[in-house]
Amino acid sequence: MSDFSSLKKRRKVKETRSFVAAGTTSQTGTSTGTRDVPLPSKLDHDEEGEPNAMEVDSDASHEKSRQGNTSAITPLSRDGLYASLPPTLDVRMSTGELGNGRGIYSKYYRKPGDVLLSIKPHVAALSNEHLEEYCSNCCAPKTTSLRRCTGCKLLHYCDSKCQTNDWSFHRHECLAIQKWSASASAESSGPAHVPGDAIRCLGRILWRKQKLGHESIWVRRFGLQRKIHNSELFQAREIDSLQSHRTSLSKDPNSQGSQVYTQLAHAVVRFLGLKSPEELAEYGINNAAELVDLVSRFTINTFTISTPALAPLGACVSPLVALINHSCDPNAVVVFPRASAHSKKEDEPLMQVIALKHITPDEEILTAYIDTTFPRENRQKILQETYHFTCRCHLCVLPPNHSPDMREAIWCPNKCGGVCALPTEENSLTRCNRCKAPVKDTDAVLDAVRVGQEALHKAEALQFTNPKKSIQLTTKLVPILVSVGLVPAAYPLLALSRLCASLLISHLLPADSNVEEVFSPEIQAAQHGTPTKHTPEEQQEALDDAIRAATRASSGLSQILTEGHPVRGVALAELGKLLTVDEPHPTYIEPPIKDASPAGTPAGASPSPSPLMMHSQLKAPPYPPSGPPRLKLAYETLVRARTELMIGFGSGKNEGGQVGQQVRQLAVDVEKELMVWKTGVKNALDDRPKPAKK
Ligand SMILES: C[S@@+](CC[C@H](N)C(=O)[O-])C[C@H]1O[C@@H](n2cnc3c(N)ncnc32)[C@H](O)[C@@H]1O
């Protein structure tokens, strides 16, 4: 149940893997394609006896040719960085007009839920707000207490083993943090007292570079095999092998992106305590351009470490996983499932790439770098600004006469079950894809979408400082967007519904009943001040509102994300858990037993209608249901959640990760409760006075 505590944190998810938020990067950046990617020489291939590139007859390259893609796909030698790839995967280089540089390809057929790659990130840093709650070595959450570093008094660890394991990094970092904090205190307008996670992560990368130097295991592998050149040594160091987009930025040094890079570069130099740029040489950085390169590599190739329930915790770098290219409709996903049966504590945080779809031999593994619930234009903008490329996946390059993408759709005005593309300012003409009925009042739709977008931005900005206002905005706008016909997955309805659901859950009124037990102290602490006592009816209303919002969010996600996507699985798990919360004021009344007069009802008189009975006379049943039907719905939702989590967080030993395992246990408990209820009803029926025999 404690996973609810992660909801508030999850609202902070940028869902882009990048450190630099989309809005803070260059507005003008253009893709540099694959110019910066170091290509292993032909000699390497021959020496290693790898198959000749052009002999590979991959389905993936056929697929690209069918689409008119002129790219050629060449396997790369499994040397250096690539040597640690499992034998089931390959690194290949896709060049040409539509090439996307190096990428990871599957050599075999894989099914949804298969773990494709498990790896501990090279470096990781928790974000500032999590330093006291999570171990800085293994990223485990605090259970009882964590040990604080006596030097910097900032980082915390599970135990002395975790502290020792992190010491090779923290040795340098500890002093740097102390110096940073001291100088920040001295300068009133100076930097924040604690360096951010991006700065600490970059610091760790540089200390690692300094330590490994020419001793990098990959360098030694190269060195043993043949005489090496300095340039190869440089390439062999993991971080240097990552893609950089420095040249795109340098085209416009005044762009916001360039400025962010420059600021980060300055902050890192300050963090390392360097006096002159020459001192960077011992970290393998010889000039300013190389420093910007490092920052660019970091920005493009960084992952967000998340809890098993997808709440963001910090940043990490894994050069191998960073080789995976992007698609807005990915066939794989990167997660940190903390599947206890599978992972050892010393391997945590264990980063896993999991198949979301069936993957055929020679197919490229593709993950999403950004939140794919956004519409095409927003996705393209973020990808261009942060990653400097134009996505050409099938969602970005829709074929002519395609059916509308549910991210940008409204229901048919004739309610035939079909959908129409969301009208735009440029093209307000839109028809149902099924019955061809035109949408008449497109202005009302356009206005609602515009107001919805504004409210979303405001609600996002206010969610931590003024959550009540944020709840008001989201709850007000959702029905407006629904009334003009937006489908649950459409933008901004889905984004508002998700935000609304997470805010309502975080601010559920603590009830006298077990709501208090279900929601963690963090959730309760999120409510400012002493909670006012609310009536059971108000508590029930708040719980039901949260369930309705979570249902809307979950159905929107199901319209656009692949079955088994972890975001879908976690949303369903949250809904299932909410449905299991004891109702503070249930509206359920036992349905009357047909052949017996209800107690206290005079024979012949009709009983006063119960809320349930009143509702049952209406067409749509009340939602959420109350009493045992609610418990039954909770059970079904948890079972569905478990099926999806078994894909998104890995099947087999992973068992759907930590959340999948918790959901399974909850489903078992609910099933038992349902059995008790059924037995109770059966006993009550058996105990009824039997009608006298005639
Ligand atoms: C994390 S790296 C992925 C590995 C990269 N291809 C390489 O060779 O190192 C991200 C960069 O790869 C390229 N990339 C990733 N996905 C792409 C796509 N779908 N289309 C074009 N370029 C892509 C972009 O240059 C992007 O900035």
The ligand as a Gaussian input file, in Angstrom:
#p B3LYP/6-31G(d) Opt

LIG

0 1
 C       20.495000       8.071000     -26.636000
 S       21.183000       8.311000     -28.206000
 C       20.779000       6.807000     -29.019000
 C       21.980000       6.155000     -29.642000
 C       22.520000       6.892000     -30.814000
 N       21.848000       6.523000     -32.034000
 C       24.021000       6.643000     -30.946000
 O       24.464000       6.340000     -32.047000
 O       24.731000       6.807000     -29.963000
 C       20.029000       9.486000     -28.795000
 C       20.369000      10.055000     -30.136000
 O       20.169000       9.058000     -31.143000
 C       19.528000       9.613000     -32.289000
 N       18.190000       9.016000     -32.408000
 C       17.540000       8.277000     -31.483000
 N       16.352000       7.868000     -31.942000
 C       16.223000       8.362000     -33.180000
 C       15.182000       8.296000     -34.167000
 N       14.051000       7.645000     -33.956000
 N       15.397000       8.925000     -35.344000
 C       16.547000       9.618000     -35.571000
 N       17.563000       9.728000     -34.673000
 C       17.399000       9.113000     -33.492000
 C       19.442000      11.101000     -32.024000
 O       20.562000      11.723000     -32.583000
 C       19.465000      11.186000     -30.515000
 O       19.953000      12.406000     -30.023000

